[in-house]
Amino acid sequence: MSSLMVCCYESFVPYHGFFQARALSTKPLPNTQSRLIRFLYRGFAYLGFFVLSCGTVVAALFIYDATTYKEDPLVNDIPVSEFALNPRRGGPKNLPIAEHFVDDDDTPSKRDQKHKPKLVILGTGWGSVALLKQLNPDDYHVTVVSPSNHFLFTPMLPSATVGTLELRSLAEPVRGIVANVKGHFFKGVAEDVDFSNRLVEVSAKGSDGQDERFYLPYDKLIIGVGSTTNPHGVSGLENCHFLKDLNDARLIRNAVIRNLEASCLPTTTDEERRRLLSFVVSGGGPTGVEFAAELFDMLNEDLCKFFPRILRNEISVHVIQSRGHILNTYDEALSRYAEARFAHDSVDVLTNSRVKEVQKDKILFTQKDDQGNVVTKELPMGFCLWSTGVSQTEFCQRLAKKLEGQNNRHALETDTHLRVIGTPLGDVYAIGDCSTVQNNVSENIMSFLRTVAWEKGHDPEKLSLTYSMWRDVAKRVKQRFPQATDHLKRLDKLFEQYDKDRSGTLDFGELHELLRQIDSKLTSLPATAQRANQQGEYLGRKFSRLARAAEGMRRNEILDGDTDEAVYKAFEYKHLGSLAYIGNAAIFDFNGLNFGGGLLAVYLWRSVYFAQSVSFRTRALLAMDWTKRALFGRDLMNF
């Protein structure tokens, strides 16, 4: 049938008892509204719903905000111990000993905790905060001592130097974290430790600005004071900037803007302008590379909007690296990708170069030419960032001199249970950048075997191990030194390789040589936030286990011995991967899965750090900062 035909059907409807036929039409009803009117109607409906929703949210925020104000003062009678107000004096220097605190009786829960074992934590870095988050609040009387009353999210610190992120977005007040374990916080500096009397000497600024010193007693002490930048014996570092904390980031931001402002003055010569706009980064590790990338982004994206365009043409960014590649701890392909990216952005990368001296207006460095000769060069600079590894703080150096077995010049040595070598067993632990795990597999196992041999009446030098005995030794090595597990996968091949006389057994000398080879293959753990975080979580779990086992050990009169090993396994570091920002691009090194890319990789890089942020507050601030940069650009101003 034709589509123009109208189909009619008959319908029967009752009419006075009879049915009457009525034709039905398929024609549509007449449209009384135009499309424009319908569009406007729906648009206004959606707009009204949106306005109503936003108004509801704003009203709810105002209502919540109104509940946060307190008009009635919260003043109650608080019992305070006389010993907290007037502590007794003692110790080697006859200082006040803070055995009781003024807030010990603030709440019933704190009152119950003041007689628990005293756990003192030095520092508020990654390891300390991870430990605090893992602790059971009712197990210990916790006290945190640090010169900083905030936790700093260090991986994003380079972004704060150029205004991509605000400084407060990277800091989390530590008192809130301490309060979750019903602990106490003192803003001060640890000066020394009296290990025999279990006293930490603390200095803090008093009301008159002078140093006040006191002792803090402990049952367990956690040293997490971090590290300082390694000077490598280079002179003139007073002309450099460092990047370790929020104040460093603020000083860098002010110095960069100051140089830009000085370059605009009519009295500035061309030569001086080029010097002021020469930015040098000494160190091609993650911190130096990410700072160079953030600096270039700021100069490339925001400079021409507010400053004369000639500045953009005369700006230069240089990275001086002593190794053959920047980011040398990453996969070589990723290092080359980062170098290619920097070359595209006109960031000058100087590899195989060592800084010799930093002067006020230039930097002297040595570099090998094509013939292998060492040539001294100079580079005019208006700004220099020094980012070349870590070194011990004065506090850690002071402790290392007092302890036997401390042979590392860069960090405090610990065993695999993170106990500081040379201190009473189970009293003092060290985590984070200030520590390194001692790899002495051969010495430890050989000492153990000597003891076992003498107990059985055998001469250790004549000891021979069959394959089954070697398997037991390997099992003990894996338990005591988890990092050696990868080197003990094929026990049969190792046994055959070092059984040089083909006797079917390993004598004392052959076993010693085998274990020494394993020692040589073990490397120091990286001084990263990832490692410190894992160590803090490990100690938190172990301390909770020790607290649960304490009552049983007291009943069985187990007052000494290696309780750590009896209760919990040794620390095992698991590398989860590395990532770095390289200027509107990012690279990822995830245990063999290596890749890099542009903006999509940047968003993934941001997502990883966004998820790792310590609280919802900092996540919200990070999201707002990234949004603000996209909408309004970076704030190019001093403060």
C-alpha positions in Angstrom: 0.0 0.0 0.0 1.1 3.5 -0.6 2.5 5.4 2.4 0.2 8.4 1.6 -2.9 6.3 2.1 -4.8 6.6 5.4 -5.8 3.4 7.0 -9.1 3.3 8.8 -10.5 0.7 11.1 -13.9 0.1 12.5 -14.5 0.3 16.2 -17.7 -0.6 17.9 -18.9 1.6 20.8 -22.2 1.1 22.7 -25.0 3.5 22.0 -28.3 2.9 23.8 -27.7 -0.8 24.0 -26.6 -1.0 20.4 -23.1 -0.9 18.9 -22.3 1.8 16.4 -19.3 1.6 14.1 -16.7 4.6 14.3 -13.8 5.1 12.1 -10.3 5.7 13.7 -7.6 7.7 12.1 -3.8 7.3 12.4 -3.0 10.9 11.8 -0.9 12.5 14.6 -2.5 15.1 16.9 -1.9 18.7 16.0 1.3 20.1 17.5 0.5 23.2 19.4 4.2 24.1 20.5 7.1 24.8 18.3 10.5 23.1 18.7 12.0 26.4 19.9 9.5 26.6 22.7 10.1 23.0 23.7 13.9 23.5 23.7 13.6 26.6 25.9 11.2 24.8 28.2 13.6 21.9 28.7 16.6 24.2 29.0 15.0 26.3 31.7 13.9 23.1 33.5 17.5 21.8 33.5 18.8 25.2 34.5 16.3 25.4 37.4 17.3 21.9 38.6 21.0 22.8 38.4 20.5 26.1 40.3 18.3 24.3 42.9 21.0 21.6 43.4 23.8 24.2 43.7 21.7 26.2 46.1 21.0 23.2 48.2 24.8 22.3 48.4 25.7 25.9 49.3 23.0 26.0 51.9 24.2 22.8 53.4 27.8 24.1 53.5 26.6 27.2 55.3 24.6 25.1 57.7 27.7 22.9 58.4 29.9 26.0 58.7 27.6 27.5 61.3 28.0 24.3 63.4 31.8 24.7 63.5 31.7 28.0 65.5 31.8 27.7 69.3 30.5 30.6 71.4 30.7 29.0 74.8 34.2 28.7 76.1 35.3 25.1 76.8 36.9 25.7 80.2 37.0 22.8 82.7 39.1 21.9 85.7 41.9 19.7 84.3 44.0 17.7 86.8 47.7 18.1 86.1 50.4 16.1 87.8 52.8 18.0 90.0 55.7 16.1 88.3 54.5 17.5 85.0 54.7 21.1 86.3 57.9 20.6 88.2 59.8 17.7 86.7 62.7 16.2 88.6 66.2 16.7 87.3 68.8 14.1 86.5 70.8 12.5 83.8 74.4 13.2 82.8 73.7 17.0 82.4 71.3 17.3 85.3 68.4 18.4 83.1 64.6 18.2 83.7 63.3 14.7 83.0 59.9 14.9 81.4 58.4 11.7 82.8 54.9 13.2 83.0 53.1 15.6 80.6 50.6 18.4 81.2 48.0 16.6 79.0 48.4 13.1 80.4 45.1 13.5 82.3 43.2 15.4 79.6 40.9 12.4 78.8 40.3 9.0 80.5 42.0 7.2 77.5 45.1 9.3 77.9 45.1 8.7 81.7 45.1 5.0 81.0 48.0 5.3 78.7 50.5 7.2 80.8 51.7 4.0 82.4 52.1 2.1 79.1 55.6 1.5 77.6 57.0 4.8 76.4 57.5 5.0 72.6 59.5 8.0 71.5 59.6 8.9 67.8 62.1 11.4 66.5 60.9 13.1 63.2 57.7 13.5 61.3 58.7 12.1 57.9 57.4 9.3 55.8 58.6 6.5 58.1 57.4 8.2 61.3 53.9 8.9 60.0 53.5 5.4 58.5 54.4 4.0 61.9 51.9 6.3 63.7 49.1 5.2 61.3 49.9 1.5 61.8 50.1 1.6 65.7 47.3 0.4 67.9 46.3 3.5 70.0 46.1 1.6 73.2 49.5 -0.2 73.2 52.0 2.6 73.9 52.5 6.0 75.5 53.5 7.7 72.3 55.6 10.9 72.1 56.8 12.6 68.8 59.6 15.1 68.8 60.4 17.1 65.6 61.4 20.6 64.6 58.5 20.5 62.0 54.9 20.2 63.2 53.8 19.0 59.8 54.2 16.0 57.5 55.6 17.0 54.1 54.6 15.2 50.9 58.1 15.4 49.4 57.5 13.8 46.0 55.5 16.9 44.9 57.9 19.5 46.4 59.4 20.6 43.1 55.9 21.6 41.9 55.7 24.0 44.8 58.9 25.9 43.8 57.2 27.5 40.8 53.6 27.9 42.0 52.1 24.8 40.3 51.1 23.7 43.8 50.8 25.8 46.9 53.0 25.0 49.9 50.1 24.3 52.2 48.8 21.6 49.8 51.8 19.5 50.6 51.8 19.8 54.4 49.6 17.9 56.8 49.5 19.1 60.5 51.1 16.3 62.4 49.2 16.9 65.7 46.1 15.4 64.1 48.0 12.3 63.2 49.5 12.0 66.7 46.0 12.5 68.2 44.8 9.4 66.5 47.1 7.3 68.7 46.4 9.5 71.8 50.0 10.6 71.7 51.9 13.8 72.5 54.0 16.1 70.4 56.9 18.4 71.2 58.3 20.9 68.6 62.0 20.5 69.3 65.2 19.0 68.1 66.9 15.8 69.4 70.4 16.6 70.4 71.8 13.4 71.9 70.8 10.0 73.4 72.0 8.5 76.7 71.5 4.8 75.8 72.4 3.4 79.3 69.7 5.5 81.0 67.3 5.5 78.1 67.1 9.3 77.9 66.8 11.5 74.8 68.2 15.1 75.1 65.8 17.5 73.5 66.2 21.3 72.8 63.3 23.6 72.1 62.8 27.4 71.8 61.4 28.8 75.0 59.1 31.8 75.4 62.2 34.1 75.4 63.6 32.6 72.2 66.4 30.9 74.1 67.0 27.1 73.9 65.4 25.1 76.7 66.8 21.6 77.2 65.3 18.5 78.8 65.4 14.8 78.9 62.7 12.5 77.5 62.7 8.9 78.8 61.9 6.0 76.5 61.3 2.3 76.5 61.6 2.2 72.7 63.2 4.9 70.6 62.6 5.4 66.8 65.1 7.5 65.0 63.6 9.0 61.8 65.3 12.3 61.5 66.0 12.2 57.8 69.2 13.4 56.2 71.0 16.4 54.8 72.2 17.2 51.3 75.6 15.7 50.5 78.1 18.5 49.7 80.7 16.1 48.1 83.5 18.4 49.3 82.5 21.2 46.9 83.2 24.8 48.0 80.8 27.7 47.6 77.5 25.9 48.5 76.4 29.0 50.4 75.6 30.3 46.9 73.3 27.4 46.2 69.7 26.5 47.1 68.6 23.2 48.5 65.2 21.4 48.3 64.5 19.5 51.5 61.5 21.3 53.1 58.8 23.9 52.7 61.1 26.8 53.5 63.5 25.7 50.8 60.7 25.7 48.3 59.6 29.2 49.4 63.2 30.6 49.1 63.6 29.0 45.6 60.3 30.5 44.4 61.3 34.0 45.7 64.7 33.7 44.1 63.3 32.7 40.7 60.8 35.6 40.7 63.4 38.0 42.0 65.7 37.2 39.0 62.8 37.6 36.6 61.9 41.0 38.0 65.6 42.2 38.0 65.9 41.2 34.3 63.1 43.6 33.4 64.9 46.7 34.8 66.1 49.3 32.3 69.5 49.4 34.1 70.1 45.7 33.5 72.7 45.0 30.8 72.3 42.2 28.2 75.1 40.2 29.8 73.7 40.5 33.3 70.2 39.6 32.0 71.5 36.4 30.5 73.3 35.6 33.7 70.2 36.2 35.8 68.2 34.0 33.5 70.7 31.1 33.6 69.3 28.5 35.9 71.6 25.6 36.9 70.6 22.3 38.6 73.5 20.3 40.0 72.4 16.7 40.2 70.5 14.6 37.7 68.4 12.5 40.1 64.6 12.6 40.4 64.6 15.8 42.5 66.9 17.8 40.2 65.2 16.5 37.0 61.7 17.3 38.3 62.7 20.7 39.4 64.2 21.5 36.0 61.0 20.3 34.3 58.8 22.3 36.6 60.9 25.4 36.1 60.9 25.0 32.3 57.1 24.6 32.3 56.6 27.8 34.3 59.0 29.8 32.1 57.4 28.4 28.9 53.7 28.6 29.8 53.4 31.6 32.1 56.4 33.9 31.6 55.3 35.5 28.3 51.9 36.4 29.7 53.2 38.8 32.3 56.9 39.5 31.4 58.7 41.0 28.4 59.0 38.4 25.6 62.8 38.9 25.3 63.2 37.1 28.7 61.9 33.9 27.1 64.5 34.1 24.4 67.4 34.6 26.8 66.4 32.0 29.5 68.6 28.9 29.8 68.2 25.8 32.0 71.2 23.5 32.6 71.4 20.1 34.4 74.9 19.0 35.5 75.1 15.2 36.0 78.2 13.3 37.1 77.1 10.0 35.5 76.6 9.2 31.9 72.8 9.7 32.0 70.3 11.6 34.1 68.0 9.4 36.2 70.7 6.7 36.2 68.8 4.5 38.7 66.0 4.1 36.2 66.0 1.9 33.1 68.5 3.2 30.5 65.7 3.5 27.9 63.8 5.8 30.2 66.9 7.9 30.9 67.4 8.3 27.2 63.7 9.2 26.8 64.0 11.9 29.5 67.2 13.3 27.9 65.4 13.4 24.5 62.5 15.2 26.1 64.9 17.8 27.7 66.7 18.3 24.3 63.3 19.0 22.7 62.6 21.6 25.4 66.1 23.1 25.0 67.1 22.1 28.5 70.9 21.7 28.5 72.0 18.3 30.0 75.7 18.1 30.8 76.6 14.5 31.6 79.9 13.1 32.9 80.5 16.5 34.5 81.5 17.3 38.1 81.0 20.6 39.9 84.3 21.9 41.1 83.3 25.2 42.7 80.2 27.4 43.0 80.8 31.1 42.9 78.3 33.9 43.3 77.9 34.5 39.6 79.2 31.4 38.0 79.8 27.7 38.5 83.0 25.8 37.6 82.8 22.2 36.6 85.0 19.6 34.9 84.0 17.6 31.9 85.7 14.9 29.8 86.2 15.8 26.2 86.1 13.3 23.2 89.7 12.3 23.9 89.0 11.5 27.5 90.9 14.6 28.8 89.4 16.4 31.8 88.6 20.1 30.9 87.5 22.7 33.4 84.6 24.9 32.2 82.6 27.7 33.7 78.9 28.5 33.3 77.4 31.9 34.3 74.4 31.5 36.5 71.9 33.5 38.4 70.4 30.5 40.3 71.8 27.1 41.3 70.0 24.2 42.9 72.2 21.6 44.7 70.6 18.2 44.6 73.3 15.5 44.8 72.4 12.8 47.2 72.1 12.5 51.0 74.4 12.6 54.0 74.1 12.1 57.8 72.7 14.8 60.1 74.9 16.1 62.9 72.6 14.2 65.4 73.2 10.9 63.6 77.0 11.5 63.4 77.0 12.1 67.1 75.3 8.8 67.8 77.5 6.9 65.4 80.6 8.0 67.2 79.3 6.6 70.5 78.3 3.2 69.1 80.4 0.2 68.1 79.9 -1.3 64.7 78.8 1.9 63.0 81.1 2.1 60.0 78.9 3.8 57.4 79.6 7.5 56.9 76.3 8.3 55.4 73.7 6.6 57.6 73.1 4.7 60.9 73.5 1.0 60.3 70.7 -1.3 61.5 70.2 -5.0 61.4 67.4 -6.6 59.4 64.9 -5.9 62.2 65.8 -2.2 61.9 67.6 -2.1 65.3 70.5 0.2 65.5 73.8 -1.7 65.6 75.6 -1.1 68.9 72.6 -0.2 71.0 70.9 -2.5 73.6 68.8 -5.1 71.8 65.2 -4.0 71.1 65.6 -0.5 72.5 66.5 1.7 69.5 65.4 1.5 65.9 66.2 3.7 62.8 64.1 4.2 59.7 64.2 6.3 56.6 67.0 8.3 55.0 69.0 8.4 58.3 69.5 4.6 58.3 70.8 1.7 56.1 70.3 -2.0 56.6 73.6 -3.8 57.2 74.3 -6.6 54.7 76.6 -8.9 56.6 75.3 -12.4 55.6 78.6 -14.1 55.8 79.6 -12.8 59.2 76.3 -13.5 60.8 75.9 -17.0 59.4 79.5 -18.0 60.0 79.2 -16.8 63.6 76.1 -18.8 64.0 77.7 -22.0 62.6 80.8 -21.5 64.9 78.5 -21.4 67.9 76.6 -24.5 66.8 79.8 -26.4 66.2 81.4 -25.5 69.5 78.1 -26.4 71.3 78.3 -29.9 69.7 82.0 -30.3 70.5 83.2 -29.9 66.9 86.0 -27.8 65.5 84.3 -25.1 63.2 87.3 -25.1 60.8 86.7 -28.8 60.1 83.0 -28.4 59.6 81.5 -29.9 56.4 77.9 -29.3 55.2 76.0 -31.8 53.2 73.4 -30.6 50.7 70.5 -31.0 53.2 72.5 -29.0 55.8 73.2 -26.3 53.2 69.4 -26.1 52.5 68.9 -25.4 56.3 71.6 -22.7 56.2 70.0 -21.1 53.1 66.6 -21.2 54.9 68.1 -19.3 57.9 69.7 -16.8 55.5 66.4 -16.1 53.9 64.8 -15.5 57.2 67.4 -13.3 58.6 68.2 -11.5 55.3 65.1 -11.4 53.1 66.9 -9.2 50.5 69.2 -12.2 49.8 66.3 -14.4 48.7 66.7 -13.5 45.0 70.3 -14.8 45.1 69.4 -18.1 46.7 66.9 -19.4 44.1 69.0 -22.3 42.8 70.5 -23.9 45.8 71.7 -27.0 43.9 73.7 -24.9 41.4 75.2 -22.8 44.2 76.2 -26.0 46.1 77.8 -27.5 43.0 79.6 -24.3 42.0 81.3 -23.8 45.4 82.0 -27.5 46.1 85.4 -27.1 44.3 86.9 -30.4 45.5 83.7 -32.3 44.4 83.5 -34.0 47.8 79.7 -33.6 47.9 80.1 -31.3 51.0 81.0 -27.7 51.6 83.8 -27.1 54.1 84.1 -24.0 56.2 86.2 -22.1 53.7 83.9 -22.9 50.7 80.8 -21.9 52.6 82.4 -18.6 53.7 83.3 -17.8 50.1 79.7 -18.6 48.9 78.2 -16.3 51.6 80.7 -13.5 50.8 79.7 -13.6 47.2 76.1 -13.1 48.2 77.2 -10.2 50.4 78.8 -8.5 47.5 75.6 -8.8 45.4 73.4 -7.1 48.0 73.0 -3.4 47.5 71.9 -0.7 50.0 68.3 0.2 50.1 67.3 3.4 48.2 66.9 6.6 50.3 63.3 7.1 49.1 59.9 7.9 50.6 58.8 4.4 49.4 61.4 2.7 51.6 60.8 4.9 54.6 57.0 4.3 54.3 57.5 0.5 54.2 59.8 0.5 57.2 57.4 2.6 59.2 54.5 0.2 58.4 56.7 -2.7 59.3 57.6 -1.3 62.7 54.0 -0.5 63.4 52.9 -4.0 62.8 55.8 -5.5 64.8 55.2 -3.2 67.8 51.6 -4.1 67.8 52.6 -7.8 67.8 55.1 -7.2 70.6 52.5 -5.4 72.7 50.1 -8.4 72.4 52.9 -10.8 73.3 54.2 -8.7 76.2 51.8 -10.1 78.8 52.6 -13.7 77.9 56.4 -13.1 78.0 56.1 -11.5 81.5 54.1 -14.5 82.8 56.8 -16.9 81.4 59.5 -14.6 82.8 61.0 -14.0 79.4 62.7 -10.6 80.1 65.5 -10.6 77.6 66.7 -12.2 74.4 65.8 -11.5 70.8 62.1 -10.9 71.2 61.9 -9.2 67.8 62.9 -12.3 65.9 60.8 -14.5 68.1 57.7 -12.4 67.5 58.0 -11.0 64.0 59.9 -11.6 60.7 62.8 -9.5 59.4 62.1 -6.4 57.3 61.9 -7.1 53.6 61.9 -4.1 51.1 59.7 -4.5 48.1 60.4 -2.1 45.3 57.0 -1.0 43.9 58.5 1.1 41.0 59.7 4.6 40.3 58.2 7.5 38.4 59.3 11.0 37.5 57.9 14.1 35.9 60.0 15.5 32.9 58.0 18.5 31.7 54.4 17.9 30.4 55.5 14.2 30.2 56.3 11.5 32.7 58.2 8.2 32.9 57.4 5.0 34.9 59.7 2.2 35.9 57.6 -0.6 37.5 59.9 -3.6 37.9 60.5 -4.3 34.3 57.3 -2.6 33.0 58.8 0.7 31.6 57.0 3.3 29.7 56.8 7.1 29.2 54.5 9.5 27.5 52.9 12.9 27.3 49.9 14.4 29.0 48.2 11.1 29.6 51.3 9.9 31.5 51.2 13.2 33.4 47.7 12.5 34.5 48.6 9.0 35.6 51.6 10.4 37.5 49.3 12.9 39.2 46.8 10.1 40.0 49.5 8.0 41.7 50.6 10.8 44.0 47.0 11.9 44.5 46.2 8.4 45.8 49.3 8.4 48.0 48.5 11.7 49.7 48.2 11.4 53.4 44.6 12.8 53.9 41.4 13.9 52.2 42.3 17.5 53.0 45.6 17.4 51.0 43.8 15.6 48.1 41.2 18.3 47.9 43.9 21.0 48.0 45.9 19.3 45.3 42.9 19.0 43.0 42.1 22.7 43.6 45.7 23.7 42.8 45.8 21.8 39.6 42.4 23.3 38.6 43.6 26.8 39.5 46.7 26.4 37.4 44.6 25.3 34.4 42.2 28.2 34.7 44.4 31.1 35.9 48.0 30.0 35.5 50.7 30.1 38.1 51.1 33.0 40.6 54.3 34.7 39.6 54.9 36.7 42.8 57.2 36.9 45.8 55.9 36.3 49.3 
